[in-house]
Amino acid sequence: MNVKQQRALFQEGVRLFNEGEFYDCHEVLEELWTFTQQPDRWFLQALIHFAVACYHHERGNRVGATRQLRRGLLKFQGYLPQWDGVETGLLADHMEAGLEAIEAGRRWRPNGRVVQSEPWPGLRSPLRK
């Protein structure tokens, strides 16, 4: 997969996330994530966890949503407050607020967005075979 294809998959995943198409976002980003290495691997995996958390939350699966939010937030720690043009701090703040709301039994609207301050450059390390 060349850099142009990587960027296209990433941008499609961001678009789907921002439009609230969380299941499809997870599928697209997972296609890119599958063959990555660190440091890209946990960054993409955290985005996938957030998409899955939002999907679970929308379907009333509180346990699944909180589990995925915790996993995503943990993996995101090394990528704050900005990583490869993505404003990770903004997204992490929204996801932390969601985790707090769900744990307190309040309704949360997963309307956080993946905000980019510059185009995503593509994967840093070669793809795994």
Residue frames as a rotation matrix with the C-alpha (Angstrom) as fourth column:
MET 1
0.589 0.808 0.000 0.00
0.808 -0.589 0.000 0.00
0.000 0.000 -1.000 0.00
ASN 2
-0.387 -0.753 0.532 1.56
0.729 -0.603 -0.323 3.29
0.564 0.263 0.783 -1.05
VAL 3
-0.866 -0.045 -0.498 1.33
0.403 -0.651 -0.643 6.60
-0.295 -0.758 0.582 0.81
LYS 4
-0.777 0.624 -0.090 -1.47
-0.560 -0.618 0.551 7.89
0.288 0.478 0.830 -1.44
GLN 5
-0.133 0.727 -0.674 -3.58
0.058 0.684 0.727 4.82
0.989 0.057 -0.133 -0.63
GLN 6
-0.511 -0.122 -0.851 -2.77
0.826 0.203 -0.525 5.15
0.237 -0.972 -0.003 3.09
ARG 7
-0.971 0.115 -0.208 -3.85
-0.043 -0.947 -0.319 8.79
-0.233 -0.301 0.925 3.11
ALA 8
-0.523 0.825 -0.213 -7.05
-0.523 -0.114 0.844 7.97
0.673 0.553 0.491 1.22
LEU 9
-0.113 0.458 -0.882 -7.99
0.525 0.781 0.338 5.28
0.843 -0.425 -0.329 3.77
PHE 10
-0.700 -0.199 -0.685 -7.20
0.708 -0.317 -0.631 7.56
-0.092 -0.927 0.363 6.68
GLN 11
-0.932 0.353 -0.083 -9.22
-0.360 -0.926 0.111 10.45
-0.038 0.133 0.990 5.23
GLU 12
-0.286 0.859 -0.425 -12.15
-0.236 0.367 0.900 8.12
0.929 0.358 0.097 4.57
GLY 13
-0.247 0.134 -0.960 -11.98
0.817 0.561 -0.132 6.91
0.521 -0.817 -0.248 8.18
VAL 14
-0.899 -0.108 -0.424 -11.92
0.334 -0.796 -0.504 10.51
-0.283 -0.595 0.752 9.46
ARG 15
-0.746 0.664 -0.053 -14.87
-0.520 -0.530 0.670 11.43
0.417 0.527 0.741 7.24
LEU 16
-0.121 0.713 -0.691 -16.89
0.183 0.700 0.690 8.47
0.976 -0.043 -0.215 8.48
PHE 17
-0.494 -0.116 -0.862 -16.07
0.860 0.084 -0.504 9.21
0.131 -0.990 0.059 12.12
ASN 18
-0.962 0.036 -0.271 -17.02
0.030 -0.972 -0.235 12.87
-0.272 -0.234 0.934 11.75
GLU 19
-0.526 0.821 -0.222 -20.29
-0.622 -0.194 0.758 11.91
0.580 0.537 0.613 10.08
GLY 20
-0.146 0.469 0.871 -21.15
-0.928 0.240 -0.285 9.51
-0.343 -0.850 0.400 12.89
GLU 21
0.719 0.282 -0.635 -20.71
-0.549 0.791 -0.269 6.38
0.427 0.542 0.724 10.78
PHE 22
0.248 -0.692 0.678 -18.75
-0.936 0.009 0.351 4.68
-0.249 -0.722 -0.646 13.53
TYR 23
0.553 -0.037 0.832 -19.02
0.002 0.999 0.043 1.05
-0.833 -0.022 0.553 12.43
ASP 24
0.903 -0.196 0.382 -17.85
0.408 0.117 -0.905 1.88
0.133 0.974 0.186 8.90
CYS 25
0.630 -0.709 0.317 -15.09
-0.693 -0.697 -0.183 4.11
0.350 -0.105 -0.931 10.30
HIS 26
0.330 -0.470 0.819 -13.81
-0.628 0.538 0.562 1.20
-0.705 -0.700 -0.117 12.36
GLU 27
0.715 -0.009 0.699 -13.77
0.394 0.831 -0.393 -1.05
-0.577 0.556 0.598 9.30
VAL 28
0.881 -0.370 0.295 -11.85
0.116 -0.435 -0.893 1.46
0.459 0.821 -0.340 7.16
LEU 29
0.451 -0.751 0.483 -9.27
-0.865 -0.500 0.032 2.36
0.218 -0.432 -0.875 9.80
GLU 30
0.491 -0.250 0.835 -8.76
-0.357 0.816 0.454 -1.29
-0.795 -0.521 0.311 10.67
GLU 31
0.915 -0.163 0.369 -7.83
0.402 0.456 -0.794 -1.95
-0.039 0.875 0.483 7.04
LEU 32
0.552 -0.740 0.385 -5.00
-0.327 -0.617 -0.716 0.57
0.767 0.270 -0.582 7.44
TRP 33
0.395 -0.342 0.853 -4.09
-0.918 -0.110 0.381 -0.48
-0.036 -0.933 -0.357 11.00
THR 34
0.975 0.161 0.151 -3.78
-0.170 0.984 0.051 -4.20
-0.140 -0.076 0.987 10.30
PHE 35
0.647 -0.755 0.109 -0.28
0.682 0.508 -0.527 -4.00
0.342 0.415 0.843 8.86
THR 36
0.615 -0.400 0.680 1.15
-0.308 -0.915 -0.260 -1.05
0.726 -0.049 -0.685 10.79
GLN 37
-0.033 -0.681 -0.732 4.02
0.827 0.392 -0.402 -0.88
0.561 -0.618 0.550 13.25
GLN 38
0.578 0.132 -0.805 4.71
0.675 -0.631 0.381 1.52
-0.458 -0.764 -0.454 16.10
PRO 39
-0.922 0.293 -0.253 4.42
0.112 -0.425 -0.898 4.44
-0.371 -0.857 0.358 16.48
ASP 40
-0.701 0.675 -0.229 1.48
-0.610 -0.402 0.683 4.44
0.369 0.618 0.694 14.04
ARG 41
-0.628 0.428 -0.650 -0.10
0.273 0.903 0.331 1.29
0.729 0.031 -0.684 15.41
TRP 42
-0.539 0.432 -0.723 -1.44
0.819 0.070 -0.569 2.56
-0.196 -0.899 -0.392 18.76
PHE 43
-0.825 0.256 -0.504 -2.48
-0.275 -0.961 -0.037 5.90
-0.494 0.108 0.863 17.28
LEU 44
-0.605 0.608 -0.515 -4.71
-0.577 0.112 0.809 4.20
0.549 0.786 0.283 14.72
GLN 45
-0.558 0.381 -0.737 -5.86
0.528 0.848 0.038 1.60
0.640 -0.368 -0.675 17.22
ALA 46
-0.783 0.278 -0.556 -6.96
0.390 -0.478 -0.787 4.36
-0.485 -0.833 0.266 19.63
LEU 47
-0.691 0.554 -0.465 -9.07
-0.707 -0.652 0.273 5.95
-0.152 0.518 0.842 16.88
ILE 48
-0.507 0.487 -0.711 -10.60
-0.176 0.749 0.639 2.54
0.844 0.449 -0.294 16.20
HIS 49
-0.703 0.231 -0.673 -11.37
0.699 0.398 -0.594 2.07
0.130 -0.888 -0.441 19.91
PHE 50
-0.793 0.412 -0.449 -13.12
-0.141 -0.841 -0.523 5.46
-0.593 -0.351 0.724 19.94
ALA 51
-0.571 0.600 -0.560 -15.21
-0.746 -0.094 0.659 4.60
0.343 0.794 0.502 16.90
VAL 52
-0.490 0.366 -0.791 -16.21
0.263 0.927 0.266 1.25
0.831 -0.078 -0.550 18.42
ALA 53
-0.830 0.175 -0.530 -17.01
0.507 -0.159 -0.847 2.95
-0.232 -0.972 0.043 21.74
CYS 54
-0.712 0.580 -0.396 -19.34
-0.595 -0.798 -0.098 5.39
-0.372 0.166 0.913 19.99
TYR 55
-0.474 0.512 -0.716 -20.97
-0.490 0.522 0.698 2.53
0.731 0.682 0.004 18.09
HIS 56
-0.616 0.208 -0.760 -21.55
0.601 0.748 -0.282 0.58
0.510 -0.630 -0.586 21.32
HIS 57
-0.873 0.265 -0.410 -22.86
0.174 -0.616 -0.768 3.65
-0.456 -0.742 0.491 23.12
GLU 58
-0.641 0.646 -0.415 -25.38
-0.766 -0.504 0.398 4.38
0.048 0.573 0.818 20.37
ARG 59
-0.204 0.538 -0.818 -26.70
-0.264 0.775 0.575 0.83
0.943 0.333 -0.016 20.78
GLY 60
0.595 0.533 0.601 -26.99
-0.646 -0.127 0.753 1.05
0.478 -0.836 0.269 24.55
ASN 61
0.643 -0.463 -0.610 -24.00
0.526 0.846 -0.089 -1.17
0.557 -0.264 0.787 25.33
ARG 62
0.886 -0.231 0.403 -22.62
-0.420 -0.771 0.480 0.74
0.199 -0.594 -0.779 28.33
VAL 63
0.637 -0.668 0.384 -20.02
0.027 0.518 0.855 -1.89
-0.771 -0.534 0.348 29.23
GLY 64
0.351 -0.492 0.797 -18.67
0.917 0.351 -0.187 -2.12
-0.188 0.797 0.574 25.68
ALA 65
0.711 -0.031 0.702 -18.57
0.285 -0.900 -0.329 1.66
0.642 0.435 -0.631 25.32
THR 66
0.859 -0.397 0.325 -16.70
-0.501 -0.512 0.698 2.27
-0.111 -0.762 -0.638 28.56
ARG 67
0.532 -0.687 0.495 -14.25
0.363 0.713 0.600 -0.56
-0.765 -0.139 0.629 27.89
GLN 68
0.345 -0.374 0.861 -13.42
0.927 -0.011 -0.376 0.80
0.150 0.927 0.343 24.44
LEU 69
0.829 -0.041 0.558 -13.15
-0.040 -0.999 -0.014 4.38
0.558 -0.010 -0.830 25.69
ARG 70
0.791 -0.565 0.233 -10.70
-0.298 -0.024 0.954 3.35
-0.534 -0.824 -0.188 28.41
ARG 71
0.349 -0.676 0.649 -8.58
0.707 0.644 0.292 1.40
-0.615 0.357 0.703 25.94
GLY 72
0.489 -0.102 0.866 -8.55
0.738 -0.481 -0.474 4.25
0.465 0.871 -0.160 23.43
LEU 73
0.910 -0.113 0.400 -7.68
-0.264 -0.900 0.347 6.87
0.321 -0.421 -0.848 26.04
LEU 74
0.655 -0.709 0.261 -4.83
0.018 0.359 0.933 4.76
-0.755 -0.607 0.248 27.39
LYS 75
0.192 -0.594 0.781 -3.32
0.914 0.398 0.078 4.26
-0.358 0.699 0.619 23.94
PHE 76
0.653 0.156 0.741 -3.79
0.544 -0.778 -0.315 7.93
0.528 0.609 -0.592 23.06
GLN 77
0.863 -0.244 -0.443 -1.63
0.287 -0.484 0.826 9.18
-0.416 -0.840 -0.348 25.96
GLY 78
-0.079 -0.996 0.046 1.58
0.568 -0.008 0.823 9.13
-0.819 0.091 0.566 23.96
TYR 79
-0.419 -0.004 0.908 0.02
0.893 -0.182 0.411 11.08
0.164 0.983 0.080 21.09
LEU 80
0.671 0.718 -0.185 -1.26
0.741 -0.645 0.187 14.14
0.015 -0.262 -0.965 22.96
PRO 81
-0.160 0.922 -0.353 -1.95
0.020 -0.354 -0.935 16.97
-0.987 -0.156 0.039 22.34
GLN 82
0.604 0.296 -0.741 -1.30
-0.702 -0.243 -0.669 16.68
-0.378 0.924 0.061 18.60
TRP 83
-0.186 -0.656 0.732 -0.02
-0.017 0.747 0.665 13.90
-0.982 0.112 -0.150 16.37
ASP 84
-0.761 -0.250 0.599 0.61
0.532 0.287 0.796 13.95
-0.371 0.925 -0.085 12.64
GLY 85
-0.905 0.364 0.221 -1.75
-0.132 -0.734 0.666 16.88
0.404 0.574 0.712 12.09
VAL 86
0.019 0.932 -0.362 -4.55
0.406 0.324 0.854 15.43
0.914 -0.163 -0.372 14.22
GLU 87
-0.341 -0.029 0.940 -5.65
-0.679 -0.684 -0.267 17.47
0.651 -0.729 0.213 17.24
THR 88
-0.337 0.124 -0.933 -5.63
0.296 0.955 0.020 14.48
0.894 -0.269 -0.359 19.55
GLY 89
-0.977 -0.055 -0.205 -6.12
0.212 -0.288 -0.934 16.56
-0.008 -0.956 0.294 22.69
LEU 90
-0.557 0.828 -0.063 -9.51
-0.831 -0.554 0.060 17.80
0.015 0.086 0.996 21.49
LEU 91
0.044 0.568 -0.822 -10.69
-0.476 0.736 0.482 14.28
0.878 0.370 0.302 20.70
ALA 92
-0.589 -0.320 -0.742 -9.33
0.439 0.644 -0.626 12.89
0.679 -0.695 -0.239 23.97
ASP 93
-0.953 0.271 0.135 -11.18
-0.281 -0.628 -0.726 15.59
-0.112 -0.730 0.675 25.93
HIS 94
-0.155 0.949 -0.273 -14.45
-0.939 -0.056 0.338 14.64
0.306 0.309 0.901 24.25
MET 95
0.032 0.124 -0.992 -13.89
-0.102 0.988 0.120 10.93
0.994 0.097 0.044 24.86
GLU 96
-0.871 -0.353 -0.342 -12.97
0.312 0.141 -0.939 11.52
0.380 -0.925 -0.013 28.52
ALA 97
-0.695 0.697 0.177 -16.18
-0.703 -0.609 -0.367 13.53
-0.148 -0.380 0.913 28.97
GLY 98
0.079 0.721 -0.688 -18.07
-0.736 0.507 0.447 10.66
0.672 0.471 0.571 27.37
LEU 99
-0.396 -0.304 -0.867 -16.52
0.265 0.866 -0.424 8.12
0.879 -0.398 -0.262 29.70
GLU 100
-1.000 0.013 0.004 -17.42
-0.008 -0.360 -0.933 10.25
-0.011 -0.933 0.360 32.72
ALA 101
-0.393 0.917 -0.069 -21.00
-0.919 -0.388 0.069 10.72
0.036 0.090 0.995 31.50
ILE 102
0.084 0.417 -0.905 -21.56
-0.429 0.835 0.345 7.05
0.900 0.359 0.248 30.77
GLU 103
-0.618 -0.394 -0.680 -20.09
0.388 0.600 -0.700 5.95
0.684 -0.697 -0.218 34.09
ALA 104
-0.955 0.297 0.015 -22.37
-0.184 -0.552 -0.813 8.45
-0.234 -0.779 0.582 35.88
GLY 105
-0.463 0.814 0.351 -25.39
0.717 0.576 -0.392 7.06
-0.521 0.070 -0.850 34.03
ARG 106
0.081 0.456 -0.886 -25.91
-0.228 -0.857 -0.462 10.19
-0.970 0.239 0.035 31.95
ARG 107
0.758 0.218 0.614 -26.60
0.544 0.307 -0.781 10.25
-0.359 0.926 0.114 28.25
TRP 108
-0.161 -0.856 -0.492 -23.65
-0.008 -0.497 0.867 11.24
-0.987 0.143 0.073 26.10
ARG 109
0.911 0.405 -0.076 -23.78
-0.050 -0.075 -0.996 12.41
-0.409 0.911 -0.048 22.54
PRO 110
0.097 -0.944 0.315 -20.72
0.532 0.317 0.785 11.09
-0.841 0.092 0.533 20.67
ASN 111
0.899 0.293 0.325 -20.35
0.432 -0.481 -0.763 14.09
-0.067 0.827 -0.559 18.42
GLY 112
0.318 -0.878 -0.358 -16.63
-0.143 -0.418 0.897 14.66
-0.937 -0.234 -0.258 18.85
ARG 113
0.990 0.000 -0.144 -14.75
-0.144 0.018 -0.989 15.18
0.003 1.000 0.018 15.65
VAL 114
0.230 -0.957 0.178 -11.34
0.836 0.288 0.467 14.22
-0.498 0.042 0.866 14.38
VAL 115
0.953 0.043 -0.301 -9.90
-0.058 -0.946 -0.319 17.68
-0.299 0.322 -0.898 13.71
GLN 116
0.312 -0.875 0.372 -6.87
0.938 0.346 0.027 17.99
-0.152 0.340 0.928 11.49
SER 117
0.577 -0.211 -0.789 -4.62
0.005 -0.965 0.262 21.05
-0.816 -0.156 -0.556 11.56
GLU 118
-0.180 -0.612 -0.770 -2.66
-0.919 -0.174 0.353 19.72
-0.350 0.772 -0.531 8.60
PRO 119
0.528 0.414 -0.742 -2.92
-0.719 0.683 -0.131 16.75
0.452 0.602 0.658 6.23
TRP 120
0.718 -0.251 0.649 -2.05
-0.298 0.733 0.612 13.36
-0.629 -0.633 0.451 7.67
PRO 121
0.063 -0.825 -0.562 1.41
-0.946 -0.229 0.230 12.41
-0.319 0.517 -0.794 6.31
GLY 122
0.535 0.084 -0.841 0.90
-0.456 0.866 -0.204 8.66
0.711 0.493 0.501 6.10
LEU 123
0.976 -0.129 -0.178 2.57
0.218 0.669 0.710 5.88
0.028 -0.732 0.681 8.03
ARG 124
0.583 -0.810 0.071 6.03
-0.786 -0.540 0.300 6.52
-0.205 -0.230 -0.951 9.48
SER 125
-0.362 -0.727 0.583 7.24
-0.579 0.666 0.471 2.96
-0.731 -0.167 -0.662 9.34
PRO 126
-0.719 0.068 -0.691 7.06
-0.615 0.400 0.679 0.36
0.322 0.914 -0.246 6.58
LEU 127
0.375 0.923 0.085 4.04
-0.903 0.343 0.260 -1.88
0.211 -0.174 0.962 6.52
ARG 128
-0.333 -0.383 0.862 4.37
-0.594 0.795 0.124 -5.28
-0.732 -0.471 -0.492 8.14
LYS 129
-0.703 0.039 -0.710 4.12
-0.607 0.487 0.628 -8.23
0.370 0.872 -0.319 5.80
